[in-house]
Amino acid sequence: MRRFAAALVGLTLLAAGWPGVATARHVNVIEISGSINPVSSDHIQRVIEMSEADGAAAVLIEMDTPGGLVSATKDIIQAMLNATVPIIVFVSPRGAWAASAGTFITLAAHVAAMAPGTTIGAASPVGVGGGSGGRGEDEERNDVSLEKSEQVLMAFIETIAEERGRNVEWAVSAVRKAEAITEDKALEIGVIDLIAEDRADLLAQVEGREVSVAGKLQTVSVADASLRVVEMDPLTKLFNFLASPDIAFILGMAGLLGLYVEFQSPGLILPGALGVVCLVLAGIALQILPFDWVGLLMLLLGMGLIVTEIFVPAFGVLFTLGIVCFLVGGAMVFDMPEVNDLSISFWPVVVPVALGFAIFAGVVVFAVGRSNFRKQTAGVGELIGLEGRATTALSPDGKVFVRGEYWSARAEEDVAEGQAVEVTSVDGLRLRVRAAASRF
């Protein structure tokens, strides 16, 4: 009776899909498109842990990445090397690349695969403007931080390649010389294990392979497994989207522009609200991405100059200087090759944004300058130079009719009633006038 009850409970749990109970052989799929950052790193680690708990046959990481943070990459690789479930990395779809951090992750997989038309390599640290840290054997490098980070990454990738039995020599050259290769070459020299057209082809080729998982040989059995794509939750997707230097830079600039427009034209509300939202999102991005303090100070200086322009009109000069400082700071703020191989895209992002703000500042300066040379058409100052007539005798005080309005006035010398007068100045609510040549 006791055995029957236990069997009944087990069948109930299987039917209900109780967590931790494998109802069918399955492969958990992770789709990574974009930078390797703390958000995507946490997602990959969480799925690996979940796969170990729910009895997944393997974890499939489909990847298309330009690189990312060294710390985030290290956490991912540590999780992969210590995983108790086989991990398959598939550089896909066609046209994808496993650059920089993606190279490390691909090499760390139990099974590494690439789709036709994909690329792997260029794992050198980068400097300002996205320049590669790769170099020839006889070239000298003056940047000590790049040299140190390169040496550490070379040792790191060498260890990974040796652990997985991959081409160590090429792995080191991918860091030292920023070497990149196609999928055919990668298969030929032993960087990857296979080339697959799609997921189905990949699983068919992986079936029956023997890999070392947590120090023990294990045969991969995924032929009849179902694929379960594990998506990021909406908030995680937002953070992953923000974890890009380009996005952070654009949001910061958009936020400053929104606040500038709002302060210049109070009451519009929408520009100010959008500006605040953009700055908050940019702040979140800076919490995810490592940044350089010198670049951040340049950004703050630029913001200070822009705010000063709002309260101390300088015909757009301070605004322009602020934008220049902000652009320079933006190019520097993520320049940390020892921890991050991502940088702001100079030509696709920085130059268009700089050009747009330069045009905006030019329009502001032109509009303000042109208005200063125009004759005033509103306010009491517009009365100066206008002619009217005296409705009473001015000796020296009296009444005048100017611009359709009756004003109290004081004349420089006596003026007869009905005589033409010219406004010379405005003193509060009283005009100062003098006799004019014309008569009404």
C-alpha positions as CSV (number, residue, x, y, z in Angstrom):
1,M,0.0,0.0,0.0
2,R,2.9,2.4,0.9
3,R,4.6,1.7,-2.5
4,F,1.3,2.3,-4.3
5,A,0.9,5.7,-2.5
6,A,4.5,6.7,-3.4
7,A,4.0,5.8,-7.0
8,L,0.7,7.7,-7.1
9,V,2.4,10.8,-5.7
10,G,5.2,10.5,-8.3
11,L,2.8,10.2,-11.2
12,T,0.9,13.3,-9.9
13,L,4.0,15.4,-9.7
14,L,5.0,14.4,-13.2
15,A,1.6,15.2,-14.5
16,A,1.6,18.6,-12.8
17,G,5.1,19.5,-14.0
18,W,6.4,20.0,-10.5
19,P,9.6,22.1,-10.4
20,G,12.7,20.0,-10.3
21,V,10.9,17.0,-11.8
22,A,11.9,16.4,-15.4
23,T,8.7,15.6,-17.3
24,A,10.5,15.0,-20.6
25,R,14.0,15.3,-22.1
26,H,14.6,18.9,-23.0
27,V,17.2,21.5,-23.9
28,N,17.1,25.0,-22.4
29,V,17.9,27.6,-25.0
30,I,19.4,31.1,-24.3
31,E,19.4,33.7,-27.0
32,I,22.1,36.4,-26.6
33,S,22.1,39.2,-29.1
34,G,24.1,42.2,-28.1
35,S,26.8,43.0,-25.5
36,I,27.9,40.7,-22.7
37,N,27.1,42.6,-19.6
38,P,26.1,41.9,-16.0
39,V,22.5,41.5,-17.0
40,S,23.1,38.9,-19.8
41,S,25.7,37.3,-17.5
42,D,23.2,36.9,-14.7
43,H,20.6,35.5,-17.2
44,I,23.0,32.8,-18.5
45,Q,24.1,31.8,-15.0
46,R,20.5,31.6,-13.8
47,V,19.6,29.3,-16.8
48,I,22.6,27.1,-16.1
49,E,21.6,26.7,-12.5
50,M,18.0,26.0,-13.5
51,S,19.1,23.4,-16.1
52,E,21.1,21.6,-13.5
53,A,18.0,21.5,-11.2
54,D,15.3,20.6,-13.8
55,G,17.3,17.8,-15.4
56,A,17.9,19.4,-18.8
57,A,19.8,17.3,-21.3
58,A,21.9,20.4,-22.2
59,V,22.0,24.2,-22.3
60,L,22.1,25.8,-25.8
61,I,23.5,29.3,-26.0
62,E,22.7,31.0,-29.3
63,M,25.0,34.0,-29.5
64,D,25.7,37.0,-31.7
65,T,27.8,39.5,-29.7
66,P,30.4,42.2,-30.4
67,G,31.9,41.7,-26.9
68,G,31.4,43.0,-23.5
69,L,32.6,43.4,-19.9
70,V,35.6,41.3,-18.7
71,S,34.0,40.7,-15.3
72,A,30.7,39.6,-16.8
73,T,32.5,37.2,-19.2
74,K,34.6,35.8,-16.4
75,D,31.4,35.0,-14.4
76,I,29.8,33.3,-17.4
77,I,32.9,31.2,-18.1
78,Q,33.3,30.2,-14.4
79,A,29.7,29.0,-14.5
80,M,30.3,27.1,-17.7
81,L,33.5,25.4,-16.6
82,N,31.8,24.3,-13.3
83,A,28.5,23.3,-14.8
84,T,27.2,19.7,-14.3
85,V,25.1,19.9,-17.5
86,P,26.6,20.0,-21.1
87,I,26.7,23.5,-22.6
88,I,26.5,24.0,-26.3
89,V,27.4,27.4,-27.8
90,F,26.1,28.1,-31.3
91,V,27.2,31.3,-33.1
92,S,24.1,32.0,-35.0
93,P,22.2,33.2,-37.2
94,R,24.1,33.7,-40.5
95,G,26.1,36.9,-40.3
96,A,26.5,36.7,-36.5
97,W,29.9,37.0,-34.8
98,A,31.4,35.9,-31.6
99,A,33.8,38.8,-31.1
100,S,35.9,39.6,-28.1
101,A,34.0,38.3,-25.1
102,G,32.1,36.0,-27.4
103,T,35.3,34.2,-28.4
104,F,36.0,33.3,-24.7
105,I,32.5,32.0,-24.2
106,T,32.5,29.9,-27.4
107,L,35.9,28.3,-26.5
108,A,34.6,27.5,-23.0
109,A,31.6,25.5,-24.3
110,H,31.5,21.7,-24.1
111,V,30.4,21.8,-27.7
112,A,31.2,24.8,-29.9
113,A,29.4,25.3,-33.1
114,M,29.0,28.1,-35.7
115,A,26.5,28.7,-38.5
116,P,27.7,29.3,-42.1
117,G,28.6,32.9,-42.7
118,T,29.7,33.7,-39.1
119,T,32.9,35.0,-37.6
120,I,34.9,34.5,-34.4
121,G,37.9,36.3,-32.9
122,A,39.2,39.8,-32.4
123,A,39.4,39.3,-28.6
124,S,41.9,42.1,-27.9
125,P,41.1,44.9,-25.4
126,V,40.1,48.2,-27.1
127,G,40.9,51.9,-26.4
128,V,39.2,55.2,-27.1
129,G,37.2,55.2,-30.3
130,G,37.0,51.5,-30.5
131,G,40.6,51.0,-31.6
132,S,41.8,47.4,-31.2
133,G,44.5,46.5,-28.7
134,G,45.8,43.9,-31.1
135,R,49.4,44.3,-32.3
136,G,52.3,42.6,-34.2
137,E,55.0,40.8,-32.3
138,D,57.6,43.5,-32.9
139,E,55.4,46.5,-32.1
140,E,55.7,48.4,-28.9
141,R,52.7,49.5,-26.9
142,N,52.9,52.5,-24.6
143,D,49.6,52.1,-22.8
144,V,50.4,50.1,-19.7
145,S,46.7,49.4,-18.9
146,L,46.2,47.8,-22.3
147,E,49.4,45.8,-21.9
148,K,48.4,44.5,-18.5
149,S,44.9,43.6,-19.6
150,E,46.2,41.9,-22.7
151,Q,48.5,39.7,-20.7
152,V,45.8,38.7,-18.3
153,L,43.4,37.9,-21.1
154,M,46.0,35.9,-23.0
155,A,46.6,33.7,-19.9
156,F,42.8,33.4,-19.4
157,I,42.0,32.3,-22.9
158,E,44.9,29.9,-23.0
159,T,43.6,28.2,-19.9
160,I,40.1,27.9,-21.4
161,A,41.4,26.5,-24.7
162,E,43.5,23.9,-22.9
163,E,40.6,22.9,-20.6
164,R,38.4,22.3,-23.6
165,G,41.1,20.8,-25.9
166,R,40.9,23.6,-28.5
167,N,43.6,25.4,-30.5
168,V,45.6,27.2,-27.9
169,E,47.9,29.0,-30.4
170,W,45.0,30.6,-32.2
171,A,43.2,31.5,-29.0
172,V,46.3,33.4,-27.8
173,S,46.7,35.2,-31.2
174,A,43.0,36.2,-31.1
175,V,43.9,38.3,-28.0
176,R,47.4,39.4,-28.9
177,K,46.9,40.1,-32.6
178,A,43.1,40.6,-32.7
179,E,42.9,37.8,-35.2
180,A,39.4,36.8,-36.5
181,I,38.4,33.9,-38.7
182,T,35.4,32.4,-40.4
183,E,33.5,29.3,-39.4
184,D,35.3,27.1,-42.0
185,K,38.7,28.1,-40.8
186,A,37.7,27.8,-37.2
187,L,36.6,24.2,-37.8
188,E,39.7,23.4,-39.8
189,I,42.2,24.5,-37.1
190,G,40.2,23.1,-34.1
191,V,38.7,26.2,-32.7
192,I,35.1,24.8,-32.9
193,D,33.6,21.3,-33.1
194,L,31.2,21.6,-35.9
195,I,29.2,23.8,-38.4
196,A,25.4,23.6,-38.3
197,E,22.7,25.1,-40.5
198,D,20.2,25.5,-37.7
199,R,19.1,24.1,-34.3
200,A,17.8,20.9,-35.7
201,D,21.0,20.2,-37.6
202,L,23.1,21.2,-34.6
203,L,21.3,18.8,-32.2
204,A,21.6,16.0,-34.8
205,Q,25.3,16.5,-35.0
206,V,25.8,16.8,-31.3
207,E,23.9,13.6,-30.5
208,G,26.1,10.9,-29.1
209,R,29.2,13.1,-28.6
210,E,31.2,12.4,-25.5
211,V,32.2,15.4,-23.5
212,S,33.9,16.0,-20.1
213,V,31.3,17.6,-17.7
214,A,32.6,18.5,-14.3
215,G,35.5,16.1,-14.7
216,K,33.4,13.1,-15.8
217,L,32.9,11.8,-19.4
218,Q,29.3,12.2,-20.4
219,T,27.5,11.3,-23.7
220,V,25.3,14.0,-25.0
221,S,21.8,12.8,-25.8
222,V,19.6,15.5,-27.3
223,A,18.2,14.0,-30.5
224,D,14.7,13.6,-29.1
225,A,14.8,16.6,-26.7
226,S,12.4,19.4,-26.9
227,L,13.7,23.0,-27.0
228,R,12.7,25.5,-24.3
229,V,13.7,29.1,-25.0
230,V,14.2,30.8,-21.6
231,E,13.3,34.4,-22.1
232,M,14.4,37.4,-20.0
233,D,11.6,39.0,-18.0
234,P,10.6,42.5,-19.3
235,L,12.6,44.4,-16.6
236,T,15.7,42.3,-17.4
237,K,15.3,43.0,-21.1
238,L,15.1,46.7,-20.4
239,F,18.3,46.6,-18.3
240,N,20.0,44.5,-21.0
241,F,19.0,47.1,-23.6
242,L,20.4,49.9,-21.5
243,A,23.7,48.1,-21.0
244,S,25.2,49.7,-24.1
245,P,27.6,52.7,-24.2
246,D,25.8,53.9,-27.4
247,I,22.4,53.8,-25.7
248,A,23.7,55.4,-22.5
249,F,25.3,58.2,-24.5
250,I,22.2,58.9,-26.6
251,L,19.9,58.9,-23.6
252,G,22.2,61.3,-21.8
253,M,22.3,63.8,-24.7
254,A,18.5,63.5,-25.2
255,G,17.9,64.1,-21.5
256,L,20.0,67.3,-21.5
257,L,18.3,68.5,-24.7
258,G,14.9,67.9,-23.2
259,L,15.7,69.9,-20.0
260,Y,17.3,72.7,-22.0
261,V,14.1,73.1,-24.1
262,E,11.9,73.0,-21.0
263,F,13.9,75.6,-19.1
264,Q,14.0,77.9,-22.2
265,S,10.3,77.5,-22.7
266,P,8.7,76.8,-19.3
267,G,5.3,75.2,-19.4
268,L,5.8,72.8,-22.3
269,I,6.1,69.9,-19.8
270,L,6.6,67.2,-22.4
271,P,10.3,68.0,-23.2
272,G,11.2,68.3,-19.5
273,A,9.4,65.1,-18.6
274,L,11.1,63.2,-21.5
275,G,14.4,64.7,-20.5
276,V,14.1,63.5,-16.9
277,V,13.1,60.0,-18.0
278,C,16.1,59.8,-20.4
279,L,18.5,61.0,-17.7
280,V,17.2,58.4,-15.3
281,L,17.6,55.7,-17.9
282,A,21.1,56.9,-18.6
283,G,21.9,56.8,-14.9
284,I,20.7,53.2,-14.8
285,A,23.0,52.4,-17.7
286,L,25.9,53.9,-15.8
287,Q,25.1,51.6,-12.9
288,I,25.5,48.6,-15.2
289,L,28.5,49.7,-17.2
290,P,31.9,50.5,-15.7
291,F,32.9,54.1,-16.4
292,D,36.0,56.3,-16.2
293,W,35.9,59.2,-13.7
294,V,37.8,61.6,-16.0
295,G,35.2,61.0,-18.7
296,L,32.4,61.4,-16.1
297,L,33.8,64.7,-14.9
298,M,33.9,66.0,-18.5
299,L,30.3,65.0,-18.8
300,L,29.4,66.9,-15.6
301,L,31.4,69.9,-16.8
302,G,29.4,69.9,-20.1
303,M,26.2,69.6,-18.1
304,G,27.3,72.6,-15.9
305,L,28.0,74.8,-18.9
306,I,24.6,74.0,-20.5
307,V,22.8,74.8,-17.2
308,T,24.8,78.0,-16.9
309,E,23.7,79.0,-20.4
310,I,20.1,78.6,-19.3
311,F,20.5,81.2,-16.5
312,V,23.2,83.4,-18.0
313,P,22.4,84.0,-21.7
314,A,25.6,83.8,-23.7
315,F,24.1,83.6,-27.2
316,G,24.7,79.8,-27.3
317,V,28.4,80.0,-26.6
318,L,28.3,78.2,-23.2
319,F,25.8,75.7,-24.7
320,T,28.2,74.9,-27.5
321,L,31.2,74.5,-25.1
322,G,29.0,72.3,-22.9
323,I,28.1,70.1,-25.8
324,V,31.8,69.8,-26.8
325,C,32.8,68.8,-23.3
326,F,29.9,66.3,-23.2
327,L,31.1,64.7,-26.4
328,V,34.7,64.5,-25.3
329,G,33.6,63.0,-22.0
330,G,31.2,60.6,-23.7
331,A,34.1,59.3,-25.8
332,M,36.2,58.8,-22.7
333,V,33.7,57.7,-20.1
334,F,33.7,54.0,-21.2
335,D,37.3,53.8,-22.1
336,M,38.3,51.1,-19.7
337,P,40.0,48.3,-21.8
338,E,41.1,46.5,-18.7
339,V,37.5,45.7,-17.7
340,N,35.4,46.4,-20.8
341,D,36.0,45.9,-24.5
342,L,33.0,48.0,-25.5
343,S,33.2,51.6,-26.5
344,I,30.9,54.3,-28.0
345,S,30.7,54.0,-31.8
346,F,32.4,57.2,-33.0
347,W,31.2,57.6,-36.5
348,P,27.7,56.0,-36.2
349,V,26.8,57.7,-32.9
350,V,29.1,60.4,-31.7
351,V,29.6,62.3,-35.0
352,P,25.8,62.4,-35.9
353,V,24.9,63.5,-32.4
354,A,27.6,66.2,-32.3
355,L,26.5,67.4,-35.7
356,G,22.9,67.5,-34.6
357,F,23.6,69.5,-31.5
358,A,26.0,71.8,-33.4
359,I,23.2,72.6,-35.9
360,F,20.8,73.2,-33.0
361,A,23.2,75.5,-31.2
362,G,23.9,77.4,-34.5
363,V,20.1,77.9,-35.0
364,V,19.8,79.3,-31.4
365,V,22.8,81.6,-31.8
366,F,21.5,82.9,-35.2
367,A,17.9,83.4,-33.9
368,V,19.1,85.3,-30.8
369,G,21.6,87.4,-32.8
370,R,19.0,88.3,-35.4
371,S,16.4,89.3,-32.8
372,N,18.9,91.7,-31.2
373,F,19.2,93.7,-34.4
374,R,15.5,93.9,-35.0
375,K,13.4,96.8,-33.9
376,Q,11.4,96.0,-30.8
377,T,7.8,95.3,-31.5
378,A,6.4,94.5,-28.0
379,G,6.5,95.9,-24.5
380,V,6.9,99.5,-23.3
381,G,10.3,99.7,-24.9
382,E,8.6,99.6,-28.3
383,L,7.1,103.0,-27.5
384,I,10.4,104.9,-27.8
385,G,10.5,106.7,-31.0
386,L,6.8,106.5,-31.7
387,E,4.8,109.7,-32.5
388,G,1.5,110.6,-31.0
389,R,-0.4,113.8,-30.1
390,A,-1.0,115.8,-27.0
391,T,-4.6,115.5,-25.8
392,T,-4.0,118.2,-23.3
393,A,-1.5,121.0,-23.0
394,L,1.9,119.8,-21.6
395,S,3.4,122.3,-19.2
396,P,5.2,120.1,-18.5
397,D,2.7,117.3,-17.5
398,G,-0.4,116.2,-19.3
399,K,-1.9,113.5,-21.4
400,V,-0.9,112.1,-24.8
401,F,-2.3,109.6,-27.2
402,V,0.2,107.1,-28.5
403,R,-0.3,103.7,-30.3
404,G,-4.0,103.8,-29.6
405,E,-3.5,104.4,-25.9
406,Y,-3.8,107.4,-23.5
407,W,-0.7,108.0,-21.4
408,S,0.4,110.4,-18.7
409,A,3.3,112.3,-20.1
410,R,5.9,114.9,-19.2
411,A,7.3,117.1,-21.9
412,E,10.9,118.5,-22.2
413,E,9.3,121.9,-23.0
414,D,5.8,123.1,-23.2
415,V,3.6,121.5,-25.8
416,A,0.3,122.8,-27.0
417,E,-2.9,120.7,-27.1
418,G,-3.1,118.8,-30.4
419,Q,0.5,119.1,-31.2
420,A,2.5,116.1,-32.4
421,V,4.9,114.6,-29.8
422,E,7.6,111.9,-29.9
423,V,8.3,109.5,-27.1
424,T,11.9,109.7,-25.9
425,S,11.8,107.4,-22.9
426,V,9.5,105.5,-20.5
427,D,9.5,106.2,-16.8
428,G,7.3,103.6,-15.2
429,L,3.7,104.4,-16.4
430,R,4.7,107.9,-17.6
431,L,6.1,108.8,-20.9
432,R,8.7,111.5,-21.5
433,V,8.0,113.3,-24.8
434,R,9.1,116.2,-26.9
435,A,7.5,118.2,-29.6
436,A,7.6,116.5,-33.1
437,A,7.8,118.3,-36.4
438,S,4.6,116.7,-37.9
439,R,1.2,117.9,-36.9
440,F,-2.2,116.2,-36.7
